[in-house]
Amino acid sequence: MDGQSGCDNGLVKLLPEEERRSFTERLERVYLPQGHQIARAGKPLESVYFLSSGIGSVLAVSDSGLKAEAGMFGREGFAPTASSVGANTNPYDIVIQVEGFAHRLPVVLFQEIVAENRVFADLLSRYLYVFAAQVAYTALANAAFKIDQRLARWLLMCHDRLVTDNMPITHQFISFMLAVRRPSVTTALHMLEGEGLIRSDRGRVVLRDRPGLEEYSAGSYGQPEHEYRVLLQARHVQP
């Protein structure tokens, strides 16, 4: 294992130095390509992942196989979150949507560490609260906001985690994540382009005006991010 090599995960960085060193020594650094599935709904959990780069999506899955994104995570969090409360299975599919690197360890070992480390358990519980807020606002956005506003929110969330204005995201992938038809995504992207907020090229979206995009999201974006700043970022974690 090469745990201390490039472990740029926000939660891990919040641990006190001695505990962080002990924890990272047990981690294995892995590359996660786009489309890699780190957990399957209803299947036993094997590993816990702390991303250093890239983005993962948590997908709600119906009995008939329909899927929609319930939430996303990057280097500010971890997955599967069910592992931190002692669960051995997970009700979601968890898939990497933008390639990156992560550090992982077996679920059993992770649960042992959490049970013995109150500081780490507290950090994880704070993240669980913030992630639950994100899922709640995803439900609100899907029910009450227009597709172009939902797209603005989704792009802002991706931008938070990628820390680059040039984001490798395709129309097809956006349509899958937002659970809408691809032509609807194309129309929404054109609307944001017309406002000078983004530029959409083949296979990527370039952010041009973040403050404008936040305003365009009409309140669908921001509250979970505020909760993150209050509960975690204020403790010197960088998303």
Secondary structure as the mmCIF struct_conf table of DSSP 4:
data_model
#
loop_
_struct_conf.conf_type_id
_struct_conf.id
_struct_conf.beg_label_comp_id
_struct_conf.beg_label_asym_id
_struct_conf.beg_label_seq_id
_struct_conf.end_label_comp_id
_struct_conf.end_label_asym_id
_struct_conf.end_label_seq_id
TURN_TY1_P TURN_TY1_P1 GLY A 3 GLY A 6
HELX_RH_AL_P HELX_RH_AL_P1 GLY A 10 LYS A 13
TURN_TY1_P TURN_TY1_P2 LEU A 14 LEU A 14
BEND BEND1 LEU A 15 LEU A 15
HELX_RH_AL_P HELX_RH_AL_P2 GLU A 17 THR A 24
TURN_TY1_P TURN_TY1_P3 GLU A 25 ARG A 26
STRN STRN1 GLU A 28 LEU A 32
TURN_TY1_P TURN_TY1_P4 GLN A 34 GLY A 35
STRN STRN2 GLN A 37 ALA A 39
TURN_TY1_P TURN_TY1_P5 ALA A 41 GLY A 42
BEND BEND2 LYS A 43 LYS A 43
STRN STRN3 PRO A 44 PRO A 44
HELX_LH_PP_P HELX_LH_PP_P1 LEU A 45 LEU A 45
STRN STRN4 SER A 47 LEU A 51
BEND BEND3 SER A 52 GLY A 54
STRN STRN5 ILE A 55 VAL A 61
TURN_TY1_P TURN_TY1_P6 ASP A 63 SER A 64
STRN STRN6 LYS A 67 PHE A 73
TURN_TY1_P TURN_TY1_P7 ARG A 75 GLU A 76
STRN STRN7 ALA A 79 ALA A 79
HELX_RH_3T_P HELX_RH_3T_P1 THR A 81 VAL A 85
TURN_TY1_P TURN_TY1_P8 GLY A 86 GLY A 86
BEND BEND4 ASN A 88 ASN A 88
STRN STRN8 THR A 89 THR A 89
BEND BEND5 PRO A 91 PRO A 91
STRN STRN9 TYR A 92 VAL A 98
STRN STRN10 GLY A 100 PRO A 106
HELX_RH_AL_P HELX_RH_AL_P3 VAL A 107 GLU A 116
HELX_RH_AL_P HELX_RH_AL_P4 ARG A 118 ALA A 144
BEND BEND6 PHE A 145 PHE A 145
HELX_RH_AL_P HELX_RH_AL_P5 ILE A 147 LEU A 162
BEND BEND7 THR A 164 ASP A 165
STRN STRN11 ASN A 166 MET A 167
HELX_RH_AL_P HELX_RH_AL_P6 HIS A 171 LEU A 178
TURN_TY1_P TURN_TY1_P9 ALA A 179 ALA A 179
BEND BEND8 VAL A 180 VAL A 180
HELX_RH_AL_P HELX_RH_AL_P7 ARG A 182 GLY A 194
TURN_TY1_P TURN_TY1_P10 GLU A 195 GLY A 196
BEND BEND9 LEU A 197 LEU A 197
STRN STRN12 ILE A 198 ASP A 201
TURN_TY1_P TURN_TY1_P11 ARG A 202 GLY A 203
STRN STRN13 ARG A 204 LEU A 207
BEND BEND10 ARG A 208 ARG A 208
HELX_RH_AL_P HELX_RH_AL_P8 ARG A 210 TYR A 216
TURN_TY1_P TURN_TY1_P12 SER A 217 GLY A 219
BEND BEND11 SER A 220 GLY A 222
HELX_RH_AL_P HELX_RH_AL_P9 GLN A 223 LEU A 231
TURN_TY1_P TURN_TY1_P13 LEU A 232 LEU A 232
HELX_RH_3T_P HELX_RH_3T_P2 GLN A 233 ARG A 235
TURN_TY1_P TURN_TY1_P14 HIS A 236 HIS A 236
#
